[in-house]
Amino acid sequence: DYLSASAGTTFTETWTFTTFDQRYDESLNEGNGGVVRDTVRGFDSYRTYNLNLSLGTTLYGTFNLGDENSKIQKIRHVMRPSVSYNINPSFEQFYDEYVIPVTADPEINEEIVQYSRFENTLFGAPGQRFTSSIGLGLSNTLEAKVRDSDTAATKPKKRILLNNLNFGSAYNVAGDSLQWSPVNVSGSIPIIPKLDVNFNGSLDPYALSNDNQRID
């Protein structure tokens, strides 16, 4: 098969016996007002789901470096590119809001605060943000065929030079800014038998402000 495709979906049912209601009471704090959080006992639940699709293939490249008398005879490069699509709906139906009057700023009369009654429960609140992203990945492996030090051996020995050099990132189609995710890099280099050096890193395509916030 030249291409491999897969599709999947996840459906999660979350149950809880305690939720937390919130409201603003102007009579609290000597008339300055404050937020009241009420504990609500009783069964409640919410449901979440998502969808993902992926497509991948494998590419092979062989480079001949010498004849059978050469120390390194061939190098084989295996690449596994992949592309995926993930969609996570917004579950804003499980969110409510309350209004806080604002008197300090004459241009703003009120502040609307959104919250979920499932906040601070065991499994937390469902996601409120809709995401639709395209994932990109590339895995690389480098192998070499080298002349065996055993003169009685009739076939060259296979040696892994670079094991699973991986690159991965994603593009948020639904985002209005900072749509690219950091590029994650990981890999493994064999040093001696049973001893590998593993490495990983993250490369952010965006700059950081003075307070370490990502900016476009």
GIGIBEL-V668554 format. One record per helix or strand. SS is the DSSP state (helix for helix, strand for strand). FROM is the first residue (numbers start at 1). LEN is the number of residues. Records with the same first field share a line. If there is no record, write none. Layout:
# GIGIBEL-V668554
SS: FROM-LEN + FROM-LEN
This chain:
# GIGIBEL-V668554
strand: 4-22 + 34-23 + 59-6 + 72-17 + 95-7 + 110-7 + 131-16 + 157-16 + 180-1 + 183-10 + 195-9 + 207-2 + 214-2
helix: 92-3
